[in-house]
């Protein structure tokens, strides 16, 4: 080997070692805290174990039991309803706010910060504040409604009919800022000449929105839809603090049911089976989204 090539080879090898050295902590963290637990949970889903005694292999019994479990069906339906309520409204509000804050108005940075602030606020603090807002007797919402002449305003978090909607409202308020930032980035990448050409052709704001803005934002909309669906199925902390899964089982979603099964009922095998059913549901929805994106996403 020529001296120049030997030196170059050593430099490449040294750079690779340096790169892998920097990556090693993250790789170890991924293996220890994500990969190994995921594999262990999958194996555990075929067992019966309470965390203390012997592990008993029971095959597909946990998955068969899920088909008969009424509580699991309620949690599954609640998760779907929560997703159908929260995701479309969150994305719609985020797009509208992003369009409004993409203009050169005064104090635009202040408004952007104000919208994004709830997302970076601790979820526990957000839930505690909204508990006061939704208070049926002393909360400002019901106080305003009673002043407007509504004698029996909703019980919000204490009403089985309104609890899931109430949690969805808090979730939307908490999440809008994150998706707004993504849509703002997408809007700022749309070339100005497209709007200028449309104006020369006499297009109005609505025409420009549906024929320029929306098609140009479709990749961002596709990404946010997938992330929004996944995040909606993962909601736990808001429900844990706001309602504790109640009243009744009106806000019992899959993640909260998995938590109860594993850490309150100590049925780790059954909880693992529930977790993998949740994974399967999210996977199927994501595959459907990826399959359909070819028809409406423009790159």
Protein Blocks (a to p, Z undefined) as FASTA:
>chain_A
ZZklmmmmmmmmmmmmmmmmmmmmmmmmmmmmmmmmmmmmmmmmmcccehlaccddehjm
mmmmmmmmmklmmmmmmmmmmmmmmmmmmmmmmmmmmmmmmpccehklmmmmmmmmmmmp
cfklmmmmmmmmmpmklgmklmmmmmnopabgcekjmpmklmmmmmmmmmmmmmmmmmmm
mmmmmmmmpcfklmmmmmmnopafklmmmmmmmmmmmmmmmmmmmmmmmmmmmgmklmmm
mnnopahjlmccfklmmmmmmmmnopaklmmmmmmmmmmmmmmmmmmmmmmmmmmpcZZ
